[in-house]
Every structure is written in C-alpha cells, then in structure tokens.
Amino acid sequence: MRRVSYDGDRLGLRDVTEADVPCLHAVYGDATATQHMPFAPRTQDDVARLVEQAMEAASAQPRLLYVLAVVDRTHHDVIGVARLHVETDHPHSAEIGFGLHPHQWGRGIGTDLVRLLLSFGFKELGLHRIWGARAPANLPAQLAMLTAGMVEEGRIRHHVHTPHGWRDSIVHSALEDEWIDR
Ligand SMILES: CC(C)(COP(=O)(O)OP(=O)(O)OC[C@H]1O[C@@H](n2cnc3c(N)ncnc32)[C@H](O)[C@@H]1OP(=O)(O)O)[C@@H](O)C(=O)NCCC(=O)NCCS
C-alpha cells in the first residue's frame, strides 16, 4: 500500500493512524468546529471508528478515500483533518472536506490547506476535477476555497440532513487545467 506523505511550506498531509484519534477528536468532537458540518459533535469512540475505517480504505485497490492528518510542519503536531474522496463512477473527480482546530483559525492556514489538497489531488493523484460543498453560512470555508482558486458552481438544495434538518450546500470546484494556469 502506498502511504500518503505530502508537504507544503507550512503544512503536511499524511495518512491517519490510531495515534491521531485524540487530535482528530479535538476537531470532530468540537461544537464550534462542527457547527457547519452535517453531524453533531462526534465522541472519541466515533472518531476511533472513523480512523479504523480510514485505515481500511487506505489499502483498497483502487484507493478512493484519503483521510489525512494535517500536520503543522514547524511544531510537528496534528492541527486538523482533511478528506479527499474519489468518485466511484467518475474517478477523474474527487470531493474534499477539511477542518482545523479552532485555535488555528484566522491565520491563513485554512486557505493553505485547500491549496495543498488541490496540489495533492492534481499532481499526485492526477485528478481533473476537485470539488467541495459547504454550508451557505460558512463564510471562512467560502473565502478559503475562493482564495485558493475554487470557483463557486451553485447550490445543491437539501443536500445534507443535519441534526437541525435539511441543509443546502454551495459547491465550489477547481479544474486541473485552470489550476495549472494559475
Ligand atoms: C474553514 C476553515 C478550515 C478555515 O480555516 P482558517 O484557517 O480560519 O482560514 P483562513 O485563515 O485561511 O481564512 C479564510 C478566509 O476566511 C476569513 N475568515 C476566517 N475566519 C473568519 C470568521 N470567523 N468570520 C469571517 N471571516 C473569517 C479570513 O479572513 C480569510 O479571508 P481572506 O482570504 O479574505 O483573508 C476553518 O474555519 C474550519 O476548520 N472550520 C470548521 C470546519 C469547516 O467548516 N470546514 C469546511 C467544510 S466545507
């Protein structure tokens, strides 16, 4: 199995391991970090199961799911989690998701993370299209994706069911040829 280890200037991406469960729980279990996600804050056991599933998915052939720890390259700690899911029926295309611990917000790291995910998907995986869906009210995610070069495509009505009911999503995408031109 090919392990992911992909570095940018200040962030790195690598496959998650069991040791990352507490750091991932600091994101997925946090009420603020999950406020725009379609699920209630996860328990540590939920996150342990997610990590187990991610590790299994990492050895699938072809590999479709990448659940990656986001590492601060200066301090060598895990500050967030990123997800890239290649579409089974459209393997040129993948959906990304990402979250950082709230202590890290507002310093440009989210934008760097989106850039690094695009670079990973286009250069390492050879994808043609990468897209992300955000809650309409999620302004930091909107700005991070726009600044990183992902254009807004439109709205998917009632895309996800959240603990508060149906929620629309706004889709952003980047295409490999446009991205290279940038
Ligand atoms: C989305 C997320 C990764 C952004 O991370 P971040 O490190 O704060 O992002 P940045 O510092 O790069 O900021 C991105 C933009 O949002 C703006 N911003 C950040 N926090 C903001 C806030 N609370 N209110 C308004 N704007 C905000 C920044 O000024 C920046 O705008 P600019 O490019 O015009 O300067 C982070 O908010 C997060 O982890 N959220 C929880 C998980 C989530 O919602 N993921 C997205 C799923 S689609």
The ligand as a MOL file (V3000), in Angstrom:
LIG
                    3D

  0  0  0     0  0            999 V3000
M  V30 BEGIN CTAB
M  V30 COUNTS 48 50 0 0 0
M  V30 BEGIN ATOM
M  V30 1 C -12.9410 26.5780 7.0850 0
M  V30 2 C -11.6700 26.6680 7.9080 0
M  V30 3 C -10.7520 25.4880 7.5660 0
M  V30 4 C -10.9570 27.9730 7.5650 0
M  V30 5 O -9.7470 27.9830 8.2890 0
M  V30 6 P -8.9240 29.3220 8.6250 0
M  V30 7 O -7.5460 28.9080 8.9690 0
M  V30 8 O -9.6720 30.1550 9.5980 0
M  V30 9 O -8.9450 30.0150 7.1980 0
M  V30 10 P -8.1200 31.3000 6.7620 0
M  V30 11 O -7.4290 31.9090 7.9320 0
M  V30 12 O -7.3160 30.8860 5.5770 0
M  V30 13 O -9.2820 32.2770 6.3580 0
M  V30 14 C -10.0190 32.1210 5.1720 0
M  V30 15 C -10.8010 33.4080 4.9480 0
M  V30 16 O -11.8830 33.4690 5.8930 0
M  V30 17 C -11.8090 34.6600 6.6500 0
M  V30 18 N -12.2590 34.2980 7.9880 0
M  V30 19 C -11.6870 33.4120 8.8290 0
M  V30 20 N -12.4430 33.3150 9.9370 0
M  V30 21 C -13.4920 34.1630 9.7740 0
M  V30 22 C -14.6400 34.4950 10.5600 0
M  V30 23 N -14.8530 33.9210 11.7400 0
M  V30 24 N -15.5170 35.3780 10.0660 0
M  V30 25 C -15.3320 35.9660 8.8640 0
M  V30 26 N -14.2800 35.6580 8.0580 0
M  V30 27 C -13.3870 34.7810 8.5170 0
M  V30 28 C -10.3550 35.0750 6.5960 0
M  V30 29 O -10.1940 36.4610 6.7650 0
M  V30 30 C -9.9910 34.6580 5.1810 0
M  V30 31 O -10.4650 35.5970 4.2600 0
M  V30 32 P -9.4850 36.3220 3.2000 0
M  V30 33 O -8.9700 35.2200 2.2980 0
M  V30 34 O -10.3610 37.2770 2.5010 0
M  V30 35 O -8.4110 36.9290 4.0480 0
M  V30 36 C -11.9770 26.6840 9.4390 0
M  V30 37 O -12.8750 27.7360 9.6880 0
M  V30 38 C -12.5550 25.3850 9.9460 0
M  V30 39 O -11.8450 24.4380 10.2190 0
M  V30 40 N -13.9010 25.3410 10.1000 0
M  V30 41 C -14.5810 24.1770 10.6380 0
M  V30 42 C -14.6940 23.0600 9.6420 0
M  V30 43 C -15.3540 23.5350 8.3560 0
M  V30 44 O -16.3310 24.2840 8.3900 0
M  V30 45 N -14.8100 23.0590 7.2360 0
M  V30 46 C -15.2530 23.4300 5.9220 0
M  V30 47 C -16.0920 22.3960 5.3170 0
M  V30 48 S -16.5180 22.8790 3.6530 0
M  V30 END ATOM
M  V30 BEGIN BOND
M  V30 1 1 1 2
M  V30 2 1 2 3
M  V30 3 1 2 4
M  V30 4 1 2 36
M  V30 5 1 4 5
M  V30 6 1 5 6
M  V30 7 2 6 7
M  V30 8 1 6 8
M  V30 9 1 6 9
M  V30 10 1 9 10
M  V30 11 2 10 11
M  V30 12 1 10 12
M  V30 13 1 10 13
M  V30 14 1 13 14
M  V30 15 1 14 15
M  V30 16 1 15 16
M  V30 17 1 15 30
M  V30 18 1 16 17
M  V30 19 1 17 18
M  V30 20 1 17 28
M  V30 21 1 18 19
M  V30 22 1 18 27
M  V30 23 2 19 20
M  V30 24 1 20 21
M  V30 25 1 21 22
M  V30 26 2 21 27
M  V30 27 1 22 23
M  V30 28 2 22 24
M  V30 29 1 24 25
M  V30 30 2 25 26
M  V30 31 1 26 27
M  V30 32 1 28 29
M  V30 33 1 28 30
M  V30 34 1 30 31
M  V30 35 1 31 32
M  V30 36 2 32 33
M  V30 37 1 32 34
M  V30 38 1 32 35
M  V30 39 1 36 37
M  V30 40 1 36 38
M  V30 41 2 38 39
M  V30 42 1 38 40
M  V30 43 1 40 41
M  V30 44 1 41 42
M  V30 45 1 42 43
M  V30 46 2 43 44
M  V30 47 1 43 45
M  V30 48 1 45 46
M  V30 49 1 46 47
M  V30 50 1 47 48
M  V30 END BOND
M  V30 END CTAB
M  END
